[in-house]
Amino acid sequence: MSTAVTGVLLVAALVPLTTLTGMPGPFAAAFGAFQLCGAAGLLWIARHPVPRPPLVRAVVAVNAASAVACAVLALGGVLPLTAFGAVFLLCGALIVGVYAVLEWAGLRRALGVGGAGRAR
């Protein structure tokens, strides 16, 4: 849900958000489109009664890579970000990183990997 909200926000409020964050307009628009495509993919995966492990692994990998990319963009001086823009991307990195960890833990639990109470 947060992926879709972020994507809609980036696309619908492009001009004020680029002013607040310092993100170049084309970057913010592409980032929003990426978020909307990601949300559509997540919706498709969530519609399966039991998500397939390879799909969950792909979501974990994309989320982990996105978290790292947001942190690098926020701290690396690649974009002409305002202080708010850096905080915006760092918050995104933190949120997506937490999602990746929780998704990975959920997958491991669903597969019965590493459970302390597992029968041996």
Secondary structure, DSSP 4 states (H G I P E B T S, - for coil): -HHHHHHHHHHHTHHHHHHHH---HHHHHHHHHHHHHHHHHHHHHHTSSS--HHHHHHHHHHHHHHHHHHHHHHHSS-S---HHHHHHHHHHHHHHHHHHHHHHHHHHHHHT-S-TT---
